Amino acid sequence: MPAKKTSQREMPKIGLHEALIPYEEVVKWVDEKSVIIYGNVKGKRIPSRILEEYIQEAVREGARNLHVYADGQHGIGGRIYPRGETIKVTVEGPVGQRCGSMGMFGTEIVVKNGVSDDVGWLNCGAKITVLGDATNGAWNAAAQGILYVQGSGGARCDTMTKHNPRFDPPQSWYFRDVGDSFAEFKAGGIAVVCGVNPRNPRTVLGYRPCVGMVGGVIYFRGKIEGYSERDVKLLELSEQDWQWLTENLKPFLTAIDRMDYYHELTRSADEWHKLVPYTPQERRRRRWFKIEMSEFRKNYWEKEVGQGGIFAEYLDHELTVIPYIVTGKYRRYKPVWANEKYLPPCAYSCPTNIPTHKRTALIRLGKVKEALELVLEYSPLPATVCGMICPNLCMQACTRGRIDSPISVKEFGKASVLLPPPKKAEPTGHKIAVIGAGPAGMSVAWQLSLKGHHVTVFEATDKIGGKIELCIPEHRLDKKILHMEIERFKEVVPDIRLNTRVTKELFERICKEYEFVVIAVGAHKPRKIPFPGSEHTISAYEFLRAINEGKTFDLKEKRVVIIGAGNVGMDAAVEAYLCGASKVTAVDIQKPASFGAELERAQQKGVEIIWPKFTEKYVPEEKKIYFKDGTSLDADFVIMAIGDMPDLDFVPPQIHTERGWVVINEFFQTSNPKIFAIGDVTGLGLVTHAIGHGRLLAQYLHAEMMHAPITRDLRARIPYERIKIDYYERCRATSSLEQEAERCLSCGSCRDCHICEMTCYWGAISRVEKPDGRFEYVVDDNKCIGCGFCAGVCPCGVWEMVENI
């Protein structure tokens, strides 16, 4: 069959002393799915790396049956990614090391002779059959798949194998026997040694098998001369063992062409034995190393390596014992249970500092009601903001997103909509005025009212909610939910004066009547770029507010251009399409600032974003907008979305402003000590920033009025590398808050999993229950050796090692 036609191939890079043999001379196609691959062409050996690239290329081109004539190449048959159908690799000739290394599901390898070292190394699911002997290191670190060996195994076979409980355990089968140090540090998987015509009839498992073995099982038939009694125990087969063995012997013997031995191997279960490791609990009871160092040296160390150790002949000083392992004050480092020393990424990234990790912890304890109520301590609008309109910076930072998907904070927010208002503290007699009933004003009024202070809110319009109510489109916000949360807000803050625009005179009276005044009027004055024709444009604020108030724009079959491609521009773009626009184009002078749901919805509708574009003029008669680079766009309707400014006509000149924004210090205080400003009046931000401003300001004002110390959470974010994501598996979609709470990694906050306590070999860590129901893990300094295992295994990053000074 002629060479398979393929697209132009990139030639492999070759080393200084490598000779490149073309792919077509190495790979010969027999039919559409079968190839013959030569490891030596005309006396020139193909390098291992090049041969592997050619094998991979043949598989990509559709080969599913590969017959390889090897010439000592390494790694044949490994790393072939699953493709939905079986890929069979037959190997003849001298095979190099690591045949089938990192082999994957769907790969079946048959070697028609013996193999060199490390066959099946790091196997991930391939089935490998060796019709001969396997030399040293066979099946090392295998995690999945099957190895069949027709002959014997060499030294250190089955070392460090492991088992992921999501998959079947790896299996290794040896027809004859295995060499020394078999199953060293084996952590999982099944090994079977049949003992037929062994090389050494005295021991089918070689010298010192099972040292450090902690998982898996070994079935063997024949004699052995010892094993690591510290690590494993010798047992007879159970009925389940025998059933499994007799069933699985058939495919093994069939694969290696030795089915005629089946009756001999299954005539009696008494001829077989098994070795299994001690469980951690059994090891703890046995306490192998709970002995003095001098006793260990005499009875164990010198017994194995000779008196004085391996360097005894070179030592001329007295062989005294140096205390290598120390406790107490002699440790260089000591562990500290630094529970909640750091903030988790979610709470740290949330401008309102909502502790999602505490909510999930409460849910895991079965306290769902308390978990949902907790959010009302931080925000009056959790269902509206967290559940619908927020870009959820917490979710963007969530460590769980590095495994599959972030914790769904939106669902926690939505679940809070029906909660009753929290109970208010006893009245304090203090009075605060808040100007503006948008998210910032609502937040500070909510927090101060809950603390027992009397708050009066002045609002210029007839509605509570600010831009949430006035400008956010209904395709992003369920107004029913917003209005339910506003009703709850009014129960906590009843003194709300709508349709009260604050003038300079009223502001002056307010300042005299109230202890503190908070300016939270937001930014409701649209910015516009002055260029010829700009008077014929409409601002995004006016456009979106008019739609929310019920006005309709007839944009059917019209071409809309939006100047400004931020999130507000994207909201305007979606609304333009909903009004019938045939095409919407957003332009910006820089890389667009839009992101998240707003950008995604606009792109789904078909908005085109172009940048950089500097507007020169708009000519409505021509229905064109022109740019300074000489280009233009057809434009029947132009919306300007370049941000808004606060209306500060009522603010006296004594309050400093800069470029139209109120200037504040770290406590949101203006140049007037009793007047504060929060939210968009100090600079544009997200709704969650405004709510966070209100919460922080309320803490400060409460401390000032109650003459209490000012406290702020200044904890740093826990480093991502401290969280051990290896403990967690990818999850499918969850259907309840309880399931979602289980997915939380509890970053920086102890999950009470006891792993540290169970891991500490010396029993230096214990859990202590406190009278108030809380707990802590404490360290016995007289037992702790400062090994750091507790810090190394902690899933939540709570334990840390510090200098012992």
N, C-alpha and C positions, 0 to 999 in steps of 0.2 A: 504494500500500500504506500503511495507517495506520502511525503511529509505533510502533516496537517497544516493548512493555511492559517496563519495567524497575523495579527497586527504587528507593526514594527516593534521589535524587542529592544530594550535597553541592554547593552552588553554588560555582563558582570564586571566589576572591578577586580583586577588580579594583582597578586603580589609580584615582587621583583623577580622571583625564581619560578613563578607559575607559568605554565603554557596553557593558553586558552584554546580549548577544542570547541568548535561551534556546537550549539544546541542540536542542530539537525543531524550531526554525526554521532551524538551521544544518545539521543532519544529517537527511537524508531517506532512509528505507529503501526500496529497490527490491524486494528479496526478502530471504530469511533471511540471506544472506551478502553482499549488495551494498548499498552506500550511495552517495549523492551528498552531498558536503560543500561548502558555499558559503563563500567567504572574504569575501563582501560580501552583506549582506541588506538590501534596501530602502534602498540608498545608504549603509549603515553598515558600515564595514570591521571585520572581526573581528580583534582583536589577535592577534599571533603566538602568544603564550603560551596564550590561551584556545583558539585553533584547535587547537593541539597537544593540549590536554587533551581536547577533543571527539573528536579522532582516536583518542587512546588509549582513551577511553570506548567508542567504536564498536567498536574491536578487542576490548575486553573483553566486549562484548555479542555477539560472534560475527561481526562483519564481516570478510570476507576479500578483498573486492574494493571498493576505495575510489576514487571518482572525485572529485578535488578541483578546484574552480574557484577558483584562487588570486587574491589581490589584493595581491601583494607580501609575503606572510607569509614569515617565516624558518623554517628547520629542518623543512620539511614532509617527512614520511616517516621521520624519524630516531627512534632510541631505541624502536623497537617490538620488544619482547622475543620471542624465538622461541617459537612455540606449537605446534610439531609439524606445521604445514601452512603452505603459502606464503601470504603476505599481499601482494597486488598493489595498488600505489598508482599511479594515473594522474593526472597533474597538467596542467592547462591554465591559460592566463592568465599574467599577470606573476608570476614566481616570485622570492621574496626570496633572501637569502643563506643559505648552509649547507643547501641542500636535501639531504636524506638524511644529514645529519651524524650520526655515531655510529650509522649504520644497521647492523642486525644480520642474522645468518643467517636466511634464510626471508623476507626482505623484498625485493620486486622493485619498483623505481620506474621509471616511464616518464614523462618530461617531454616534452610534445608541442610544445615550442618551446625557445628558448634559456633558460639559467639565469644567475643572478647569481653573485657571488663565492662561493668555497669550497664548491662542490658536492662531496659525498662526504667532507667534512672528518672526520677521525678515524673513517673507516669501519671497521666491525668484521665485515663479511661480506655486506652488502647488494649486490644487483646494481642498478646505476643506468644507465639509458639516456637520453641527452639528444638529442632530435631537433632539434638546432640547435647554436648555439655555447655554449661554457662560458667564462665570463669568468675573472678572475684567481683564483689560488689553488685551482684545481680539484684534488681528490684529495690535498689537503694532509694529511700525517701519517696516511694510510690504512695499515691493517695487514692487512686481508683484503678479499675481495669483488672486484667488477668494475665498471669505469666505461667505458661506451661513449659516444663523442661523435660525432655526425653531422657536426659542423662543425670549428671550430678551438678551441684552448684559449688562454686569456689568459696574462698574465705570472705567473711563479712557480707554475706547475702542478707537481704531483708533488714538492713539497718535503717533505723529512723523512718520506717513506714508509718502511715497515719491513716485516720478514718474520719471523713466528714459525714456526720450522721444523716445528712440530706441524701446521700448516695449509698449504694451498696459498698461494703468494705472491699479493699483490694485483696486479691487472692494470688498466692504463688504456690505452684505445685512442682515438686521435684520427685522424679521417678526413683532415683537411686538414693543419694545422700547429699549432704552439704558439708562445707569446710568449716574451719575454725571461726570463732567469734560470730556465730550465726545469731540473727535477730538482736543485735546490739542496739540498745536504746529504741527498740520497737515500741511505737505508740499506738498502733492500730492495725487492723487487717488480719487475714487468715493465711497461715502457711501450712502446707501439707508435705511431709517427707515420707515417701512410701517405703524406703528401705529395701528395695529390690536389688540384689547383688551389689551391696555397698562396697566402696573402695576400702573402707576400714570397718570390718565387721564388728569391732568392739564398740564403735560409737557412730551412729548415723548422723549426729548433730555436731560432730567435731569437738574441738576443745573450747571450753568456757562459753557455751551458748547463753543467750538471754541476759547478758550483763546490762543493767540499766533499763530493762524492758518495763514499760508502764501500761501498755495497752495491747489488745489483740489476743490471739490464741494460736498455738502451734499444735497440730496433730502429727504424731510420728509413729512409725512402726519399726521395731528393732531395738537394739541395745544402745544405751548411752553411758558415757563415763562422766557423770557429774553435770551440773548446771548451776547457774547463779541462784543459790537458795535464798539469798537476801532479797531477790527481786521477783522470783516466780515460784509457783508451787506445782507439784506433779500430781495429776488427778487421773482417775479413770474416766472413760467416756460415758456420758449419759445417753438415754434413749434418743434424745433430740440430736446429740452429737453424731451418733451412729447413723441415724436417718439422713442427716445432712451429708455425711461423708459418703455413704453408699450411693446416694442420688447424684452427687457431684463428681464422683470418680468416673462415671460413664463418659461424660463429655471430655474429661481430661484424657482418659485412656484412648478414646476415639481420636482425639486430636493428635496424639503422639504415636498412633498406630500400635498400641499395646493392649488392646481390648481383651486379648487372650489371657491376661493376668487378672481380670476382674474377679473371678471366683477365688483365686488365691488371696487377693487383698481383702476380700469381704467374707472370708470363711468364719472369722470370729472377731468380735469386738474386743476380746481380751488381748489380742495381739497389738492393739493400738493404745496409745496414751496421749495425754494432752498437757501442755504447759500453759498456765495462765498467770498473769501478774497479780501481785497483791493489790488490793484496793488502797486508796489513800488512808482510809480508816484503819485497815489492817496494818499498813506500814507504821502509822502513828502508834499503834499498840505495841508493835514489835520493837520500835525505837532502836534501830541498829546502831546508830552512832551516838547514843547517849552514854558515852564512856569518856574517860580521861584521855588526853592526848598521848600521854606516855603509854597507856595500855593499848591505844590504837596503833602506835608505832611498833610496839613489841609484838602484838598478836596478829596484826593485819599487814601493816606496811612492810616490815622487815621479813615477814613470812613470805611475801610475794617477791620482793626485790633484793633480799639479803640484808644481813646486819649492817647497819650504818647507811643503807640506801645505795642508790646507783653510783654515787660519787664517793663512797666510803674510802676507797684507796687513795683519794687525793686529800682527805681531811686529816689534819694533825691536831685539831683542837678538841676539847671535851664535847661530847655529843649531848649537850643539855637541850631541853625542850624550850623553844621560844614560844611565848603565848601569841600565836598568830591570830586567833579569834578572841576578841575581848568584848566586854560589856561595860555598862555604866559610863563613867567619865573618861574611860580610855578609848572609846569609840571616836573615830574622826568625824563621822556624820551620824545623825540620829533622825528617825522618822517623826514627822509632825502631821497629825490629822487636821489639815487645814480646811475643814469643812466650811464652804461658803466664803472662803477668803477672796475668791475671785467671782466676778459676775459671769453668768453664761453668755454666750454670744447673742442670744435672743434679747435678754433684758438689757444688755449693754448697748445694743444697736437701736432699741426702741427709744425714741425721744421721750416717751412717757414713762419709761423704765418698768413696763408691765412685766411681772415675773412669771412668764409662762411656765418655767420649770417648777415653780411652787404649785401652780394650778394642776399640772400633770401629776405631781407627787400626791396631792390631795385626792385626785381621782383614783390613783392606784390604791389608796387607802380606803376607797369606797365613799369618800366624802365629795360627791359630785356637786351637791348644792353649795357647799362651802367653797369649792373651786370656782364655780361660776360667780358667786357673790364677791370673791376676792377682787375681781377686775373692777368692780364699782368703787373700790378704794382708790383707783387710779384714773378712771375716766367715766364721765357721765354718758358717753355714747359708744359703748363697746360694740354693739351690733351694727351700728351705722358705720363707724370708722374702721375698727378692726375687721368687721365682718364683710364690708362692702367696698369702701372707697380708698382705704389705705393701701399703698404699695407693699405694705408689710415688710419693712426693713428687717424685722425679727426673723421672718422666714428666709429672707435672702442670706442672713448670717448663720442660720441654723446648721449645726454640725451634722444633723441627720441628713441634710441635703447632700453630704459627701458620700452617703451610702446609697440612698434611693431618692427620696423626696423629703422636703422639710416637714416639720410638724405643722398640721393645718390649723394655724392660729385663727384663720377666718371662721372655721367651724366653731371654735371656742367662743369667738365674738358673737356669732349669730345665735348661739345657744343662750346668751344672756339677755335676750330681748324682753322676756316676760318676767324678769326678776323684779320684785318690789324694791322700793328705795331703801337704802340702809337707814338704820336708826340714827338720828342726830344726837350729838352730845348736848349736855345741859347748856342753856343760854349763858353766854359770857358777858353780855351787855355792850360788846364792842360793835361798831358800825363801820361798814366798808361800802364804798360806791364802786360799781363796775360800769364803765361806759362801753356798750357794745355787747350784743347777745349772740355773737358768733362763737365758734368753737373755743377760742381763747377765753372770752368772757364767761362762757358757760362753765369752762373747766375751773377757773379760779373761784367763781361764785359757788359751784358745787362743793369744792373742797373746803372752803371757808365755812359754808353753811353746815356741813357735816361736823365741823369742829365746834359748832355752837355759836358762831358769830352771825350777826344780822347783816345780810347783804342786800343792797338795792341795785337792780340792773336797769340801766337806761338804754333803750333801743330806738333808733330813728325810724325803723320800718314797723309794719304791723305783724312781723313774723320773727320767731326765734330760730336761730340756726346759722345766720350769716350766709356766706357763700355756699354752704352745704345746702341750705334751703333754696337760695336764690339762683345759683349758677350751675350746680352739678347736674348733668343731664339724667333723665329718668332711666336711660339705658344702663347707667352705672349705679343707680341708687333707687331702692324701693322706698318711696316716700311714706308708706304706711309704717314701716319699721322706724324711720326717723321720727315720725309724729308720735309713735308710742313712747320712744325714749324722751322726747320733749315733754310729754305729759308726766313722765316719771321725774324729770328734772324740775318741773313746776311744783311738784309736791315737796321737794327739798328746798327750792328757792322760790317762794311764793311772791315775793315783792319784785315784780317785773313791770316796768313802765314802758309799754310799747308806744309807737308813734310819738316818741319824745326825742326830737333832734336837739342835741346839746349845743347851745350857743355859748359865746364868751360869757355872757351874763349868767346863764344857768351853770356853767362850769365853775364860775367864781363862787356861786352860792353852794354848790356841791362841795367844793373844797373847804368851805367854812363849816358845813354841817357834818361831814364824815371825817373819821380819823385818818383814813387812807383812801386814795382814789386810784383806780386802775383804769388806764386807757387801753381798750381792746377793740378799737373800731375797725380793725382790719384794713384792707386796701381795696377800695371800691371806686377809685377814680382812674379810668383807663388811660394808659399812656398811648401816645400816637407819635409817629415819625412825621415831621412836617416835610412834605414833598408835593410838587404840583399834582393836584387831584386827590390828595389825602382826605379832603373834606367829603369826598364821595365814598369813603370806606366806612365800615362799621366796626367797632371794637368787639372782641370776643366776649367781653363782659356783658355788653349791651345785647349782643346776639343771643348768648346763652340765657341771660336773665329774662329776655322777652319770651323765649320759648318756654321757660319754666313758668312764666306767668300766663301762658295760654295763647300767646300770639303765634301766628303761623307765617312762614316766609315761603313764597311761591318760587322755588328754585328749580322747577321741573325743566329738565333738559338744559340747564344752565351750567356754565363752567365757572367754578369757584376757585379763587386763589386766596390762600391764607398766608399772611406775612407773620412768621414766627412758628417754629415747629416744636414747641414745648408741649407738655401734657395738656394745657388748656387749648392750644392749637389743635391737638388731636381730638379733644372733645368736640370742638367746633366743627372739625372735618366730618366726624361721624354724624353730627346733627345736620350738616349740610346735605349729606347723602340721604338722610331720612326725610329731608324736605324736598327730595327729588332731583338733586344735582346729578348731572351726567358725568362730571369729572371734577375731582378736587385735587389741587396741587398745593402743597405747603412748601414755602421757601424760607431759608434762614441765612444769616450772615456767617454762621459757624456750624460746627457739627451739632445736629439737633439734640436738645436736652431731654426730649421725650423718652419715656421708658415704661416698662410694665404693661398693665392691662390697657391703659389708654393708647399706647403705641400699637399694641397687638390688635385691638379692635379697629383702629384706623387702617392698619395695613390689610386686615381682613376685608374691609369695605372697599379697598382699592386705592387709598390715597397715595399719591406720589410725593416724595420728599426730595427737594433739590437744594443743594448748598455747595459753595457759598454764593449767595445772591444779594446784591445791594440794590435796593429799589431806587430808580431814578424818577419815574413819574407814572401816574395812572391816568389814562385818557378814556373816560367812560363812553364818549361818542364812538371811539374806535373799538371799544370793548377789549382793550389791551393794556397790559401793565409792562412797563419797560424797566430794564436793569442796566446798571452802569457798565456791564461787560458787553453791551451791544445786543443782548438777546431780549426776547419778549415772550409773554404768554398771553393766550386768549383769556379774558377775564370778564364775565358778565357781572360778577359779584365779588367784592374783595373784603376780607375780614382781617383786622389787624389784631394779632395775639402776641403782643410783646410785653405783657405784664401790666400790672395796675399799681397805683400809688395810693397812700392813705390821704383822706381828706382831713386836714388838721386846722381848718379855719377857726375852730373854737379854742385852740391851744394858745396860751399867752406866750409872748416872746421870751419870757424867763425860762421856759422849757426848751432846752437846746435840741435842735434838729440838724440833720446833715443830709443834703440832697433829697429832702422830703421825708426822711425817716427819723423817728424819735431816737435820740441817743440814750443808751442805758448802760448801767454797769453790770457786774456779774450777778447782782441780785435783782435785776430788772428795774432798778431805781433810776429815775430821771434826775435832771439837775435840781429839781425840787424834791427834798427828802420825803415828802408825804405823797408824792405822785409817782406811780409806776406804769410801765407800758409793757405789753406782751403781744405775741402773735405777729401778724403781718404788718402791724404798724411800725415794727422795728426792723423789718426786712422780710421779703417773701420766703415762705417755706411751705412744708406740707401741713395738712390738718393735724397730724399727730405731733408736729413740732408745736403748734399752737396749744394743744391740750397739755403737752409736757411743760410748756411755759407756765400755764395756769397752775399746774400741780406744784411746781417748784416755788413759784411766787407765794402760793398759799402756805407752804411750809415756812417760808421766811416771815411772812406777815404774822402768822400764828405765833411764832417764836418771839417776835417783837412785842406783840400785844400781851402775851402771857409771861413775858420776861423769862423765857426759857432759852437754853442754848440752841444755836442753829446747827442742825445736823444735815449733812448731805452725803449721799452715797458716792464716794470717790474711788470705789474699787475698780481695778483694772479688769479687762476681759481675760478670761482664762485662755492660754495659748491652745490652739487647736491640737497641737501635737501631744498634749497631755491627755487627751481623750482617746481611749483605746477602742477605736471603731471595729477592730477585728473581732470583738465579742458579738457583734450584731450581724444579722443576715438581712438581705433585701426583703422587703415586705410587699405583699400585694395591697390593693386598696383596702382601707378600713371602712367599717360601716357604723362605728359608734365612737363616742368620746372616750370610752374605756379602752378600746383598742388603740386609739390614737395616742392616749397617754402612755401606753406600754411602749410605744416607739421612741419616746423621749429618752435621750441619752443622759439626762440629769447632769449636765456639764458643771463641774465644780461643786456639786451638791450631793452628799452621800446618799446612795440609794439603798443602803442597809442590806447589801447583798452577801455580806460575811466572807467575801473572797479573800480579803486581807487576813482575816482571822484564821481561815482554813489553810491559807498558804504559809503562814509563819511556822516554820519547822520547830522553832524553839518555844512556841506557845506564848510569845511575848505580848500578843495583842488580844484584848478582850473587850467585849461590848458591855457598856454600863448603862443601865436604865436610870433616868432621872425622875425625881418625884412628880414633875409636871408632865410626864409622859414622853419627854424628849429622850434622846439617847446620844451617846458619844462612844468612840472607840479610843481606848487608852493603851499606853505602852508601858510595860514593866521594864524599866531601864536595867534591872539586874539580870534580865533574860535576853534582852534585845542585843544583837551583835552588829547592828547597823548595816545589814546586808543590802537593804533597799528593795527587797522583793515586794513588800507591801506597796511601795510607790510604783514599782514596775508593773504590777498586775491590776491596780485599781482602775476599773472601767471609767470612773467619773473624774479622774485626775485630782482626787482629794488629798491623797498622801503625797508628801514631798520630803526630800532629804535636805537637812540643813546642817551647817557646821556645828559640831558639839562644843560650843564655847560658853 
